[in-house]
Amino acid sequence: MDLPEQLHNLVSELGDSLVKALSEDDHCRDLAFQIQAKGYGLMLILEASPLGQRTPGSEDTEEAEPSQSFSEDDRRLMHSFKIKMD
């Protein structure tokens, strides 16, 4: 999906800010080093998609709901960044 240039710039700026914040957090930096020491690389991927986007096969009369299936690990990670999962 092609993003409008302004949205692309915002997502890019958010990605840069997140990487900077993660690199300045001692615990996150230590975890990243531990993962890399085990031979794995890390990549942060951000995706911007329209809210309420319809899923394939959904009926026109149904309200589309964003998919939110987070694992317990996802929830712990978000909590460590002080991100609330409502």
Buried (B, 14 or more C-beta within 10 A) or exposed (E): EEBEEEEEEEBEEEEEEEEEEBEEBEEBEEBBEEEEEEEEEEEEEEEEEEEEEEEEEEEEEEEEEEEEEEEEEEEEBEEEEEEEEE
